[in-house]
Amino acid sequence: MIEIQNVTAGYGKSHVIHDVSFKIEVGEIVCLLGPNGAGKSTVLKAIFKLATVHHGKVLFRERDISKLHTHELLELGIAFVPQGRINFSTLTVKENLEMGGYLLNHPHTLKENMAFVLDKFPKLKEKLNDTAASLSGGEQQMLAIARGLMMRPSLLLLDEPSLGLAPKIVAEIFENLRSMVEAGMTIMMVEQNVHLALEIASRGYLMAGGKVVFAGTAQELKNPERMKELYLGK
């Protein structure tokens, strides 16, 4: 599905991640773990052209997408939901979702895709005419993810989806992510909540200092002694 080959990337001339390589197959949930400042979010941004790739390649379905523009990545089936519950605050829920499908050329497709995301997040259906600013934090995160799903992507990049949310809301969102993967989607997720991430992920990569320092199955990463050793360097 997607392969990162020896990527060094950052912002401007600065390098944040160094010689990062990994591969994700169709239908997987793979999480990037590690302390703050490890470079996890920069990996996602490098894939989605929000960080500068200085060296290496990003391959999607064996095609080099390193030089493509963001709208071309969306058309290929890649969507990115950044951290921070970013929405168009003065627009309604419906308008936000329509913005997520702005590249769709047919009104019928837009309608179908909106029905799909509202089925995944029924709470939003009740608030279609409310502004994004009036929603709770959990509802705003649901809206951000739902907007990312409006193009029906095959690869969803998620940055800290549980950040600042109540456990009940997080559980609901993560269950939706699991169901999307069962329906054929692939998800790459940055997540600080290690326990939650590894409950739905099949594999994970641990980053530190801008590099991948360990790759393993979710079960291997659940080993507390192993994680302590990797995080603390002991």
C-alpha positions in Angstrom: 0.0 0.0 0.0 2.5 2.7 1.2 6.2 2.5 1.6 8.6 5.0 3.0 12.1 4.5 1.7 15.0 6.2 3.6 13.1 9.5 4.1 14.8 12.5 5.7 12.3 15.3 6.0 11.6 18.5 8.0 10.6 22.1 7.6 12.5 24.6 5.4 16.2 23.5 5.6 15.8 21.8 9.0 15.8 18.0 9.3 13.3 16.5 11.8 13.2 12.8 10.7 16.3 11.0 9.5 16.5 8.0 7.1 13.0 6.6 8.1 11.8 3.5 6.3 8.8 1.3 6.7 6.0 -0.4 4.8 2.2 -0.7 5.4 0.0 -3.2 3.7 -3.6 -2.9 2.7 -6.1 -3.3 5.6 -3.6 -2.6 8.4 -3.8 -0.2 11.3 -0.2 0.8 12.0 0.7 3.2 14.8 3.7 5.5 15.2 4.6 5.7 18.9 7.3 7.6 20.8 7.9 10.6 23.1 7.0 14.2 22.1 9.5 15.6 19.6 10.3 12.1 18.2 9.2 13.1 14.7 6.0 11.1 14.5 3.8 13.9 13.1 6.4 14.9 10.6 6.3 11.4 9.1 2.6 11.9 8.3 3.2 15.5 7.1 6.0 14.3 4.8 3.6 11.8 3.2 1.0 14.5 2.7 3.4 17.2 1.4 3.1 19.3 4.6 6.8 18.8 5.4 9.7 18.9 3.0 11.2 15.6 1.9 14.9 16.2 1.6 16.0 12.7 0.7 14.3 9.3 0.1 11.0 8.3 -1.5 7.4 7.9 -0.6 5.7 5.1 -2.6 1.9 4.6 -2.8 0.8 1.5 -4.6 4.4 1.3 -6.0 4.2 4.8 -7.4 6.5 7.6 -6.2 4.3 10.3 -4.8 7.1 12.5 -3.4 6.6 15.2 -5.9 2.8 15.3 -6.1 0.6 18.1 -4.8 -1.9 17.7 -1.9 -4.9 17.7 -4.2 -3.3 14.9 -6.3 -2.8 12.8 -3.1 -6.5 13.3 -2.2 -7.5 12.1 -5.7 -5.3 9.0 -5.3 -7.1 8.1 -2.1 -4.9 9.5 0.7 -6.5 11.7 3.4 -4.8 13.4 6.4 -6.6 14.4 9.7 -4.2 16.6 11.7 -4.2 16.9 15.4 -6.1 19.7 17.1 -9.7 19.0 15.9 -9.2 21.5 13.0 -12.6 22.4 11.4 -14.1 25.4 9.7 -15.6 26.8 12.9 -18.2 29.2 11.4 -19.5 26.7 8.9 -22.2 24.1 9.7 -21.4 20.4 10.1 -23.0 19.8 6.7 -20.8 22.6 5.1 -17.7 21.2 6.7 -18.4 17.7 5.2 -19.1 19.3 1.8 -15.7 21.0 2.0 -14.1 17.6 2.7 -15.7 16.3 -0.6 -14.8 19.4 -2.6 -13.0 17.4 -5.3 -16.0 15.2 -6.0 -17.4 15.9 -9.4 -20.9 14.5 -9.0 -23.6 15.6 -6.6 -24.8 12.0 -6.3 -21.3 10.9 -5.2 -21.2 13.7 -2.6 -24.6 12.6 -1.3 -23.5 9.0 -1.1 -20.3 9.8 0.7 -22.0 12.0 3.2 -24.5 9.2 4.0 -21.5 6.9 4.5 -19.7 9.2 7.0 -23.0 10.0 8.9 -23.6 6.3 9.2 -20.2 6.1 10.9 -20.8 9.1 13.1 -24.5 9.3 13.7 -24.1 12.1 16.3 -23.2 14.4 13.5 -26.4 13.6 11.7 -28.3 15.3 14.5 -26.2 18.4 14.2 -25.9 19.0 10.5 -27.1 22.6 10.7 -25.1 23.5 13.8 -21.8 25.3 13.4 -18.6 23.4 14.1 -17.8 25.9 16.9 -20.9 24.8 18.8 -19.9 21.2 19.0 -18.3 19.5 21.9 -14.6 18.5 21.7 -15.5 14.9 20.9 -18.0 15.9 18.2 -15.4 18.3 16.7 -12.9 15.4 16.4 -15.6 13.2 14.9 -16.3 16.0 12.4 -12.6 16.3 11.5 -12.3 12.6 10.9 -15.6 12.5 9.0 -14.5 15.3 6.7 -11.3 13.4 6.0 -13.5 10.4 5.0 -15.6 12.4 2.5 -13.3 11.4 -0.4 -13.6 7.7 0.7 -9.8 7.4 1.0 -8.1 4.0 0.9 -5.3 5.4 3.2 -6.2 7.5 6.2 -3.4 9.4 8.1 -4.5 10.3 11.6 -2.5 12.5 14.0 -3.4 12.1 17.7 -7.1 11.3 17.3 -7.6 10.8 21.0 -5.9 14.0 22.2 -7.9 15.7 25.0 -11.0 13.5 24.6 -13.1 11.7 27.2 -12.4 7.9 27.3 -16.0 7.1 26.2 -15.7 9.3 23.1 -12.2 7.8 22.3 -13.6 4.3 22.6 -16.4 5.2 20.1 -14.0 6.8 17.6 -11.5 3.9 17.8 -14.3 1.4 17.3 -15.2 3.3 14.1 -11.6 3.1 13.0 -11.6 -0.6 13.5 -14.8 -1.0 11.4 -13.3 1.1 8.6 -10.3 -1.2 8.4 -12.6 -4.3 8.3 -14.3 -2.6 5.3 -10.9 -2.3 3.5 -9.4 0.9 4.6 -5.7 1.3 5.7 -4.9 3.6 8.6 -1.6 5.0 9.8 -1.9 6.7 13.1 0.2 8.8 15.4 -1.0 8.3 19.0 0.3 9.2 22.5 -2.1 6.8 24.2 0.0 3.7 23.6 -2.5 1.3 25.3 -5.4 2.4 23.1 -3.4 2.5 19.9 -2.1 -1.1 20.4 -5.6 -2.4 21.1 -6.6 -1.7 17.5 -3.3 -1.7 15.7 -1.7 -4.8 14.1 1.8 -3.3 14.2 3.7 -0.3 15.3 6.9 1.7 15.0 8.6 3.4 17.9 10.4 6.6 17.1 13.0 8.6 19.0 15.2 11.4 17.9 13.7 11.5 14.5 14.5 7.8 13.8 12.7 4.5 13.9 14.3 2.6 16.8 12.0 -0.4 17.0 9.4 -2.1 14.8 7.1 -4.9 16.0 3.7 -6.4 16.3 1.2 -4.8 18.7 1.8 -7.7 21.0 5.5 -7.1 21.1 4.9 -3.4 21.8 2.6 -4.2 24.6 5.4 -5.8 26.6 5.9 -3.2 29.4 9.5 -4.2 30.1 10.4 -3.9 26.4 8.7 -0.5 26.1 10.4 0.8 29.2 13.7 -0.3 27.8 13.0 1.4 24.5 11.7 4.6 25.9 14.3 5.0 28.6 17.2 3.4 26.8 17.9 1.0 29.6 
